[in-house]
Amino acid sequence: MFDNISKNKRESMLIVSIFIIAITLILYYVFMALDMGIFAIILALVFSICSAWGSYYYSDQIILKMHKARPATHEEDLKLVNILDSLMVSSGLQYKPKLYVVEDYQPNAFATGRDPEHAVICVTTGLLEKMEYYELEGVIAHELSHIKNYDIRLSAIVTVMVGFVVMLSDIFSRRLFWGGMKDRDSDSKGNGILMIIGLLLLILSPIFGSLMQLAISRKREFLADATAIEFTRNPDGLISALQKLDADSNELSTANTSTAHMYIVNPFKANANGSKKHSSLWSTHPSIEDRVEALRNIQ
């Protein structure tokens, strides 16, 4: 577990660095194409650093607003509050995550935040209504595992940063292909190379970013499931919860492609891989069968 935590921290910093370089090159291309001259690289660097800083410190708030989540209350969500309180001891976490609720019929949950001290667990009302006590306990333990393993930092950063790259790609590719950019004659081979790299990143970054999201999600779900069993000592609770989550046919109205990988199960039922034995390259999650089999092997 400690090796995984250290790896997550290293990968988070690596992704932030790659993001800054990629956004700088993309924006350099855009600003040069807009005839901004020598200020292009300066503006691109400043903008990319600021966006990386904002993604790191405010990713949880951005994600919660995207899902229209409200804070959980002791009066309305007593069972949820009590389960979290009981799991805090077995999880060994020093800081108690904040609890949020999304009004939606689909049972689902996710965790986010930049570290355990600033962590959030968000569940849907469908989860609270449809799960028995030990099933809900298994789901919350799974999300606590993501927090303890620092999966939340990596996942939140990737979510916001990939979303930002996709947005940039969409905006400026439209401008590029619809003639918004002026042709330039440049005698600087270095500038020309950077602009070509920026153009390639503009086109390819959303694809690479999406693949990175998918890989990050799949390989960490198995570890979170296993860690959750260490907290609850009850594999049957999580197994039953996963099977219920997979069988539910409701669509999550606030879900989007940039955050789908954060949930305990794929929120897009039409694209979910629960009915398949093995997940594919484009799957946001391992199949439910694979996860259940792995949990049963723990027993």
C-alpha positions as CSV (number, residue, x, y, z in Angstrom):
1,M,0.0,0.0,0.0
2,F,2.8,2.4,0.9
3,D,4.5,1.7,-2.4
4,N,1.2,2.5,-4.2
5,I,0.8,5.8,-2.3
6,S,4.3,6.9,-3.2
7,K,3.7,5.9,-6.8
8,N,0.5,7.9,-6.9
9,K,2.2,11.0,-5.6
10,R,5.0,10.7,-8.1
11,E,2.6,10.1,-11.0
12,S,0.5,13.1,-9.9
13,M,3.5,15.4,-10.1
14,L,4.6,13.9,-13.4
15,I,1.1,14.4,-14.9
16,V,1.1,18.1,-13.7
17,S,4.5,18.6,-15.3
18,I,3.4,17.0,-18.6
19,F,0.2,19.1,-18.5
20,I,2.2,22.3,-18.1
21,I,4.4,21.5,-21.0
22,A,1.6,20.3,-23.2
23,I,-0.7,23.3,-22.5
24,T,2.3,25.7,-22.9
25,L,3.0,24.3,-26.4
26,I,-0.6,24.3,-27.4
27,L,-1.2,27.9,-26.3
28,Y,2.1,28.9,-27.9
29,Y,0.9,27.6,-31.2
30,V,-2.4,29.4,-30.7
31,F,-0.9,32.7,-29.7
32,M,1.7,32.7,-32.5
33,A,-1.0,32.0,-35.0
34,L,-2.8,35.0,-33.6
35,D,0.2,37.2,-34.3
36,M,1.1,37.8,-30.6
37,G,4.9,37.6,-31.4
38,I,7.4,37.3,-28.5
39,F,4.7,37.4,-25.9
40,A,3.3,34.1,-27.1
41,I,5.6,31.9,-25.1
42,I,5.3,34.0,-21.9
43,L,1.6,34.1,-22.0
44,A,1.4,30.4,-22.8
45,L,3.6,29.5,-19.8
46,V,1.8,31.8,-17.4
47,F,-1.5,30.5,-18.4
48,S,-0.5,26.8,-18.2
49,I,1.0,27.2,-14.7
50,C,-2.1,29.1,-13.4
51,S,-4.4,26.4,-14.9
52,A,-2.3,23.6,-13.3
53,W,-2.4,25.4,-9.9
54,G,-6.1,25.9,-10.1
55,S,-6.6,22.2,-11.1
56,Y,-4.6,21.0,-8.2
57,Y,-6.2,23.2,-5.5
58,Y,-9.8,23.5,-6.7
59,S,-10.4,20.2,-8.6
60,D,-12.7,18.9,-5.9
61,Q,-14.9,22.0,-5.9
62,I,-15.0,22.0,-9.7
63,I,-16.1,18.4,-9.7
64,L,-18.7,18.8,-7.0
65,K,-20.3,21.8,-8.8
66,M,-20.3,19.7,-12.1
67,H,-22.4,17.1,-10.3
68,K,-24.6,19.6,-8.4
69,A,-23.7,17.9,-5.1
70,R,-25.0,19.1,-1.7
71,P,-23.4,18.6,1.7
72,A,-24.7,15.6,3.6
73,T,-26.5,16.4,6.9
74,H,-26.8,14.4,10.1
75,E,-30.6,14.8,10.1
76,E,-31.2,13.6,6.5
77,D,-28.3,11.2,6.0
78,L,-27.8,9.6,9.4
79,K,-27.0,6.1,8.2
80,L,-24.3,7.5,5.8
81,V,-22.7,9.6,8.6
82,N,-22.7,6.7,11.1
83,I,-21.1,4.3,8.6
84,L,-18.3,6.8,7.9
85,D,-17.7,7.4,11.6
86,S,-17.4,3.6,12.2
87,L,-15.0,3.2,9.3
88,M,-12.7,6.0,10.3
89,V,-11.2,3.8,13.1
90,S,-10.5,0.7,10.9
91,S,-9.2,2.8,7.9
92,G,-6.5,4.6,10.0
93,L,-7.2,7.9,8.3
94,Q,-6.4,10.9,10.4
95,Y,-8.8,13.3,8.7
96,K,-12.5,12.6,8.2
97,P,-13.7,13.2,4.6
98,K,-16.6,15.6,3.9
99,L,-19.8,13.9,2.8
100,Y,-21.8,15.1,-0.2
101,V,-25.0,13.8,-1.9
102,V,-26.2,14.0,-5.5
103,E,-29.9,13.8,-6.1
104,D,-30.1,11.0,-8.6
105,Y,-31.9,7.6,-8.8
106,Q,-28.8,5.7,-10.0
107,P,-26.9,4.2,-7.0
108,N,-23.3,5.3,-7.3
109,A,-20.4,7.0,-5.5
110,F,-17.0,8.6,-5.9
111,A,-14.3,10.2,-3.9
112,T,-12.3,13.3,-4.8
113,G,-9.8,15.9,-3.4
114,R,-6.1,16.6,-3.5
115,D,-5.2,14.6,-0.3
116,P,-6.8,12.9,2.7
117,E,-6.9,16.2,4.6
118,H,-9.1,17.7,1.8
119,A,-11.0,14.7,0.8
120,V,-14.7,14.3,-0.2
121,I,-16.9,11.3,-0.6
122,C,-20.0,11.9,-2.7
123,V,-22.9,9.4,-3.0
124,T,-26.2,9.5,-4.9
125,T,-29.6,9.4,-3.2
126,G,-30.2,6.2,-5.2
127,L,-27.3,4.5,-3.3
128,L,-28.6,5.5,0.1
129,E,-32.1,4.2,-0.8
130,K,-31.2,0.9,-2.5
131,M,-28.2,-0.4,-0.4
132,E,-28.5,-2.4,2.8
133,Y,-26.3,-1.3,5.6
134,Y,-23.4,-3.6,4.9
135,E,-23.6,-3.0,1.2
136,L,-23.4,0.8,1.8
137,E,-20.5,0.2,4.2
138,G,-18.6,-1.7,1.5
139,V,-19.1,1.2,-1.0
140,I,-18.0,3.8,1.5
141,A,-15.0,1.6,2.5
142,H,-14.1,1.4,-1.2
143,E,-14.1,5.2,-1.5
144,L,-12.1,5.6,1.7
145,S,-9.5,3.2,0.1
146,H,-9.1,5.6,-2.8
147,I,-8.6,8.4,-0.3
148,K,-6.0,6.5,1.7
149,N,-4.1,5.4,-1.4
150,Y,-4.0,8.9,-2.8
151,D,-5.9,7.8,-5.9
152,I,-8.2,10.8,-5.4
153,R,-5.4,13.3,-6.1
154,L,-4.3,11.6,-9.3
155,S,-7.9,11.1,-10.5
156,A,-9.0,14.7,-9.7
157,I,-6.0,16.2,-11.4
158,V,-6.4,14.1,-14.5
159,T,-10.2,14.8,-14.6
160,V,-9.8,18.6,-14.6
161,M,-6.7,18.7,-16.7
162,V,-7.9,16.4,-19.4
163,G,-11.2,18.2,-19.5
164,F,-9.3,21.5,-19.9
165,V,-7.2,20.1,-22.8
166,V,-10.3,18.7,-24.5
167,M,-12.0,22.2,-24.2
168,L,-8.9,23.9,-25.7
169,S,-8.8,21.4,-28.5
170,D,-12.4,21.9,-29.4
171,I,-12.2,25.7,-29.3
172,F,-9.1,26.2,-31.2
173,S,-9.5,23.3,-33.7
174,R,-12.7,24.9,-34.8
175,R,-11.0,28.3,-35.1
176,L,-8.1,26.7,-37.1
177,F,-10.2,24.7,-39.5
178,W,-12.8,27.5,-40.1
179,G,-10.1,29.9,-41.2
180,G,-9.7,32.0,-38.0
181,M,-5.9,31.7,-38.0
182,K,-3.8,33.7,-40.4
183,D,-1.0,32.2,-42.4
184,R,2.4,33.4,-41.3
185,D,5.8,33.5,-42.9
186,S,8.4,32.9,-40.2
187,D,12.2,32.7,-40.5
188,S,12.5,31.0,-37.2
189,K,12.8,27.3,-37.5
190,G,12.7,26.9,-33.7
191,N,9.4,28.7,-33.5
192,G,8.0,26.7,-36.4
193,I,9.0,23.4,-34.7
194,L,7.3,24.5,-31.5
195,M,4.2,25.5,-33.4
196,I,4.0,22.1,-35.1
197,I,4.4,20.3,-31.8
198,G,1.7,22.5,-30.3
199,L,-0.6,21.7,-33.2
200,L,0.0,18.0,-32.8
201,L,-0.7,18.2,-29.1
202,L,-3.8,20.1,-29.8
203,I,-5.1,17.2,-31.9
204,L,-3.7,14.3,-29.9
205,S,-3.9,15.4,-26.3
206,P,-7.6,14.5,-25.9
207,I,-7.0,11.0,-27.1
208,F,-4.0,10.4,-24.9
209,G,-5.7,12.0,-22.0
210,S,-8.7,9.8,-22.3
211,L,-6.5,6.7,-22.5
212,M,-4.7,7.8,-19.4
213,Q,-8.0,8.3,-17.5
214,L,-9.1,4.8,-18.4
215,A,-5.9,3.2,-17.4
216,I,-5.7,5.1,-14.1
217,S,-9.2,4.0,-13.2
218,R,-9.0,0.3,-14.1
219,K,-5.8,-0.6,-12.3
220,R,-6.8,1.1,-9.1
221,E,-10.3,-0.3,-8.7
222,F,-9.0,-3.7,-7.8
223,L,-6.7,-2.3,-5.1
224,A,-9.5,-0.2,-3.7
225,D,-11.8,-3.2,-3.5
226,A,-9.1,-5.2,-1.7
227,T,-8.3,-2.4,0.7
228,A,-12.0,-1.9,1.5
229,I,-12.2,-5.5,2.7
230,E,-9.3,-4.8,5.1
231,F,-11.5,-2.0,6.6
232,T,-14.8,-3.9,6.8
233,R,-13.6,-7.6,7.2
234,N,-16.8,-8.4,5.1
235,P,-16.2,-9.2,1.4
236,D,-19.9,-10.2,1.0
237,G,-21.1,-6.7,1.7
238,L,-19.0,-5.2,-1.2
239,I,-19.7,-8.1,-3.5
240,S,-23.4,-7.7,-3.0
241,A,-23.1,-3.9,-3.5
242,L,-21.2,-4.3,-6.8
243,Q,-23.7,-6.7,-8.1
244,K,-26.6,-4.4,-7.2
245,L,-24.8,-1.4,-8.7
246,D,-24.2,-3.3,-11.9
247,A,-27.8,-4.6,-12.2
248,D,-29.4,-1.1,-11.8
249,S,-30.6,0.3,-15.1
250,N,-30.9,4.0,-14.2
251,E,-28.8,6.5,-15.9
252,L,-26.9,9.1,-13.9
253,S,-28.1,12.5,-15.2
254,T,-25.0,14.5,-13.9
255,A,-22.4,12.1,-15.3
256,N,-20.1,13.1,-18.1
257,T,-17.1,11.4,-19.9
258,S,-14.5,13.4,-18.0
259,T,-15.6,12.1,-14.6
260,A,-17.0,8.6,-15.4
261,H,-13.8,6.9,-14.3
262,M,-14.1,8.4,-10.8
263,Y,-17.2,6.4,-9.9
264,I,-17.2,3.0,-8.2
265,V,-19.0,1.6,-11.3
266,N,-19.5,3.1,-14.8
267,P,-22.3,5.6,-14.6
268,F,-23.1,5.2,-18.3
269,K,-25.1,1.9,-18.3
270,A,-25.3,1.8,-22.1
271,N,-21.5,1.7,-22.2
272,A,-20.8,-0.2,-19.1
273,N,-18.8,-3.4,-19.3
274,G,-20.5,-5.3,-16.4
275,S,-22.0,-7.8,-18.8
276,K,-18.6,-8.6,-20.3
277,K,-16.1,-11.0,-18.6
278,H,-13.1,-8.7,-19.4
279,S,-12.8,-5.0,-19.8
280,S,-11.4,-3.5,-23.0
281,L,-8.9,-0.7,-23.7
282,W,-11.8,1.8,-23.7
283,S,-13.4,0.6,-20.5
284,T,-13.4,3.0,-17.6
285,H,-13.7,0.2,-15.1
286,P,-12.8,-3.5,-14.8
287,S,-15.8,-5.8,-15.4
288,I,-18.0,-6.5,-12.3
289,E,-17.3,-10.2,-12.8
290,D,-13.6,-9.7,-12.6
291,R,-13.9,-7.6,-9.5
292,V,-16.2,-10.0,-7.8
293,E,-13.9,-12.9,-8.6
294,A,-11.0,-11.1,-7.2
295,L,-12.9,-10.3,-4.0
296,R,-14.0,-14.0,-3.6
297,N,-10.3,-15.1,-4.0
298,I,-9.5,-12.9,-0.9
299,Q,-11.9,-14.9,1.3
